[in-house]
Each structure stands twice: as structure tokens, then as C-alpha cells.
Amino acid sequence: YIIPFKGDDTMKPIIGVIPLWDDEKESIWMLPDYMNVLEDNNAIPIMFPLSTDKTNLDRCYDMVDGILFTGGHDINPKLYNQEKKEVCGVQCDKRDEMESYLFKKAIKDDKPILGICRGIQLFNALLGGTLYQDLPTEHSSEIKHTMIKPYNRGIHSVDILKSTPLYKIIEVDKLSVNSYHHQAIKDLAPSLVANAISEDGLIEAISMPNKKFVMAVQWHPEFLWKNSKENNLIIAEFIKYATK
């Protein structure tokens, strides 16, 4: 399902990837397939530093043609004007601040961005939406949204809404997805459009109209892309728009 690259390697887009943070080890890290899926779709991935230094972030931002907002910690509820509940998980305020800065720059400059898991929650929160802080206690469902390994398999399905960018990319009505999250979109931000809905009514994919490419999904295509044409197409479309 790899999209053939046409042109010389100097034209490959550079994609900035948001780093992950390990609280226990106090270290930044990266899941290999975040990088592999980009590289195998003819992009050059680079991992950003975990930093709130705006001068450094500006330099990194200027180097890249698109940004991948990865999964990770819970979003601090203050980003959507709510108090933290006991059921809310651990936050990484440094990531919140860093990603908020980069997201706002990308929206202003119309730089292509893709969000995965935490990414969809971040986009929604920063644009005026809200989140379920904990699905088991706030949105009871028979659907398991926190699966166990292996993650390269579908555990529930989502309905892809027609006439949305996601439908135009993958051209299917229903998609089997993996699921590893306990937070999700509650109230959708006014400037976003739902692209996919889970069996229990959660918004699992969004896009932002009138932008080059602003899309996010609640599931993890980086675990599914090798065996799923549809999930690889999402990544390939992001890279296409990031190509100069």
C-alpha cells in the first residue's frame, strides 16, 4: 500500500513528529511506527525536542512541511476550561504548551497537520470543544476503547460519514479500528467537522474545512498501516499535502 514517490529525494516532505514523554524514566521516546509509516510513504520524519522555548520551536517549525501530533498523556482540562476530575489521568503540561503553540502556528499558516489519539483531543480542546475526561465513568459503553496487545488489529468499527474528507480518502462506509484511549471528544469544536462515529456514538475522526489538511483520528493508524490500505491512505494523503 505504499504510494510510489515521483521525483527526486530532495522533494520529499519533512514531517515534524511530536515526542512522547515517559514519566517513570523521565525521558523522551518514540514508537518506531510513527516514524516508519512516514518514511515508507516517502516523507522524512524528524522528532521535535520536548521544549517550550519558542525560539527553538520556531526553528523546528520552519524546517518542516507538516506536523504529526502523536498520542500520549491526557490533555489538561484547563485547556477546555474545566476542572480536573479524579478520573482524569496524568498530564504533561510541557507537551500541552508546546503543542498548543505549534498547532496555532500551523492553523494560522495553513501548514498540514495530522493528529492521532491524543492529537484529536488536543485539536478539539484548542478550538473550543470539550472532552470526556474518562469514558468508563462518563460515557458507559460495551465497546472496549482500551484494548490489550497486539494493537495491529481492529477491535471495533467506525462509520465514515459521506461527503467528508476522510470518506473521499478511503472510500469506505465502515472501518475496523484499534482503540487505546480513555478520553474522547465530548462537545465538538465549532470549527471542526465530524468524519467518523464509533458504534457507541463517539466522534472518532475530524477535519477542519477551508484548510489545506487538518485531520485527526482517535485510533492508531501507525499500528494498522501495514495491513490496512485505508489507514495507510490517511497517512499518504497527509504527506501529499505536505509535499511542496
Secondary structure in CASP SS format (residue, H / E / C, confidence):
PFRMAT SS
TARGET T0000
AUTHOR 0000-0000-0000
METHOD secondary structure of the structure
MODEL  1
Y C 1.00
I C 1.00
I C 1.00
P C 1.00
F C 1.00
K C 1.00
G C 1.00
D C 1.00
D H 1.00
T H 1.00
M H 1.00
K C 1.00
P C 1.00
I E 1.00
I E 1.00
G E 1.00
V E 1.00
I C 1.00
P C 1.00
L E 1.00
W E 1.00
D E 1.00
D C 1.00
E C 1.00
K C 1.00
E C 1.00
S E 1.00
I E 1.00
W E 1.00
M C 1.00
L C 1.00
P H 1.00
D H 1.00
Y H 1.00
M H 1.00
N H 1.00
V H 1.00
L H 1.00
E H 1.00
D H 1.00
N C 1.00
N C 1.00
A C 1.00
I E 1.00
P E 1.00
I E 1.00
M E 1.00
F C 1.00
P C 1.00
L C 1.00
S C 1.00
T C 1.00
D C 1.00
K H 1.00
T H 1.00
N H 1.00
L H 1.00
D H 1.00
R H 1.00
C H 1.00
Y H 1.00
D H 1.00
M H 1.00
V C 1.00
D C 1.00
G E 1.00
I E 1.00
L E 1.00
F E 1.00
T C 1.00
G C 1.00
G C 1.00
H C 1.00
D E 1.00
I C 1.00
N C 1.00
P H 1.00
K H 1.00
L H 1.00
Y H 1.00
N C 1.00
Q C 1.00
E C 1.00
K C 1.00
K C 1.00
E C 1.00
V C 1.00
C C 1.00
G C 1.00
V C 1.00
Q E 1.00
C C 1.00
D H 1.00
K H 1.00
R H 1.00
D H 1.00
E H 1.00
M H 1.00
E H 1.00
S H 1.00
Y H 1.00
L H 1.00
F H 1.00
K H 1.00
K H 1.00
A H 1.00
I H 1.00
K H 1.00
D H 1.00
D C 1.00
K C 1.00
P C 1.00
I E 1.00
L E 1.00
G E 1.00
I E 1.00
C C 1.00
R H 1.00
G H 1.00
I H 1.00
Q H 1.00
L H 1.00
F H 1.00
N H 1.00
A H 1.00
L H 1.00
L C 1.00
G C 1.00
G C 1.00
T C 1.00
L E 1.00
Y E 1.00
Q C 1.00
D C 1.00
L H 1.00
P H 1.00
T H 1.00
E H 1.00
H C 1.00
S C 1.00
S C 1.00
E C 1.00
I C 1.00
K C 1.00
H C 1.00
T E 1.00
M C 1.00
I C 1.00
K C 1.00
P C 1.00
Y C 1.00
N C 1.00
R C 1.00
G C 1.00
I C 1.00
H E 1.00
S E 1.00
V E 1.00
D E 1.00
I E 1.00
L C 1.00
K C 1.00
S C 1.00
T C 1.00
P H 1.00
L H 1.00
Y H 1.00
K H 1.00
I H 1.00
I H 1.00
E C 1.00
V C 1.00
D C 1.00
K E 1.00
L E 1.00
S E 1.00
V E 1.00
N C 1.00
S C 1.00
Y E 1.00
H C 1.00
H C 1.00
Q C 1.00
A E 1.00
I E 1.00
K C 1.00
D C 1.00
L C 1.00
A C 1.00
P C 1.00
S C 1.00
L C 1.00
V E 1.00
A E 1.00
N E 1.00
A E 1.00
I E 1.00
S E 1.00
E C 1.00
D C 1.00
G C 1.00
L C 1.00
I E 1.00
E E 1.00
A E 1.00
I E 1.00
S E 1.00
M C 1.00
P C 1.00
N C 1.00
K C 1.00
K C 1.00
F C 1.00
V E 1.00
M E 1.00
A E 1.00
V E 1.00
Q C 1.00
W C 1.00
H C 1.00
P H 1.00
E H 1.00
F H 1.00
L H 1.00
W C 1.00
K C 1.00
N C 1.00
S C 1.00
K H 1.00
E H 1.00
N H 1.00
N H 1.00
L H 1.00
I H 1.00
I H 1.00
A H 1.00
E H 1.00
F H 1.00
I H 1.00
K H 1.00
Y H 1.00
A H 1.00
T C 1.00
K C 1.00
END
